[in-house]
């Protein structure tokens, strides 16, 4: 793990904090052998669709039909409709990230209950722009993140508006679009894993990805707080729809999932407690471990790629010890 004062060294230090004790993070039953169909269906419902998958699907429909210009108006690159989509994306991101930050970090409405890192962020730090993690994160998320997100989204609309890729209509292809909508989540996760591994290539890490990893203790606005180079790689997932025909609602869905869901996964709390009875899942303990240890959990647990490629950290002391053994062995080989 890098120390907070040395963001160029990606190796864990001897004083790295141990992971919180708890149940191991398990590989989803989707990848179990022999197959577990009942457990898989339950996981798809609770691990993919409910609640946030359904929220983003519903928001994608509302965004396309109520908050987006017509596809016909996108046949040429005009500043008016591009600016409208940029403002729309900034507002939607803010509507998720700002209330989360206020409740969890300003109001501290649930204290440290379900907090994944018991320490609070420092008020000031010279490693961030404006000496503030919040201001730094907001700057990179809005100025770079929302801009590059919007450019890829608008380029995709332009391709469809000019007939280079056919629009698939719901009335003709409901099953195809429903399946494609579901696979959009997995396409996003798969793309993220391989892009993320690339970003940990030392030259690219030092130039770009180190900016995101300054957030050793992330918060909602940390989600897409990235260097512009990383944003270009991260949002290149839109290129999927440059070759796979779809409906514009799915283009919106992909953008919302890429741009907004990281505010939830970086929230720093496993659950948001609303009142005494309602708890909503939020922060991702799997990805939180990546921010602690850097060389594990590059992807999302939903894809299982980390298990396949040997970088899965399940949050237990045993996994931490195994990580150290592997790291010390690699250093012996290098020596």
C-alpha positions, 0 to 999 in steps of 0.5 A: 500500500502506498503511504499518503505522502508517496503516491508513486510507490504502489507497493504495500508498506510494512505499516499497512493497515490490516483489513477489517475482520469479517466474512470473506468476500465470495465469488458470485454463484454465477461462476460456481461449478457445478452450477447453482441456478437458484443461488445465481438467480438470487444473486442476479436480483440482489447483486445486479438489479436490486436496487441500483440496477433498477434505479439506473434502468428507470433513470435511463428511460427518464433521461432519454425521453425527458432530458435529452435532445431528439436524435434527429437534432444530433446529426451535426455537432452543435454546441447547443445540444452537446452543452445540454447533455453536459449540463444534464450529466453534471446535474445527475452526478451531483444529485447522487454524489452531493446528498451522499457526501452531505449525509455521510461526511458533513452531517455524519448522519450515521457516524461510523456505522457501516463505514469501511474505513473507520478514519475520517478524511483529513480536512486539508492535504497538500496532495490534493488540488486546493488542499482539499480532497472534496474540491479536488474530487469535484474538480476532476469529476466535473471538469474532466470526467463529465466532459469526456463522458459527454463527448463519448456519449455525443459521438455515439448519438451522432453515429446513430443519428447519421445511420452508421449504426441502426437504431434498434426499436423496442417494438421490434426487438424487446428480447434483444434489447432486454438482454443487451440492457442486462449485458450492459452492466457486465460489459461495463465491468469487464471493460473496467477490469482490463482498463484498470489493469492497464492503468496499473502499468507503472508508466501509465500509473505515474502519469495518470492513475496516481491521481485517483489513488490519492484517495486512499480513503475515498468518498462519493466524489472520488468515484470518477475523480481521475486524470483526463487520460484515465477518463479517455480510457474509462469512458471508451466503453461507449465504443461497444455501441459503435459496433453493437446496434442498440436503442439510445436508452441503452447508451444513456444507461451505460453513461449513467452506470459509468458516470454515477455508480462510482459515487456509490461504490466509493461512498466509503460506507457499506450501507446508507441507513435511512431511519431505523429500519431502512438500509440501502447498499452503497459502498463496495468493500471489494473495491475499497480493498483495492484503494487500501492495497493497490495490487488486488481487486482491480475489477468488480466482484461481479465479473470474477476476473480477479479470481481468474487472474489471481488478484482476488482479495477477500478481505480476510487476514489470511488473504492479506498474509498471502498477498504479502508472501506473494509480494515478498517472493516477487521482490526476492526474484527481482533482487 
